[in-house]
Amino acid sequence: MNVSNPFIGNLPDIFRMFRVWDIFSFLFLAFLFLYVIFSLMVIRQVQLMNSALSTVLSPFLQLIVYLHFVMAILVFVLALLTV
């Protein structure tokens, strides 16, 4: 028994070309790109904080921020490679 959906037959070809997974992948990559931009903003905020108030933990905090940035870039690149 072959039952066709009348709603799918009326959709333009552009909507049939994209699958839900493709849209999800694009949105996920866009989110990861925005997260990389956010990590750059965190680097800038820590630099400003360290210039205003330098403490003993400042170098450790800078290291954590740069590691966070590198990890964000790696996750973004790995996501690009798997899509």
SULCOR-V379252 format. One line per field, one symbol per residue. ss: DSSP state (H for helix, E for strand, C for the rest). burial: b if it has 24 or more other C-alpha atoms within 12 Angstrom, else e. A space follows every 50 residues. Layout:
BEGIN
ss = ???
burial = ???
END
This chain:
BEGIN
ss = CCCCCHHHHCCCHHHHHCCHHHHHHHHHHHHHHHHHHHHHHHHHHHHHHH HHCCCCCHHHHHHHHHHHHHHHHHHHHHHHHHC
burial = eeeeeeeeeeeeeeeeeeeeeeeeeeeebeebeeebeebeeebeebeeee eeeeeeeeeeebeebeeebeebbeebeeeeeee
END
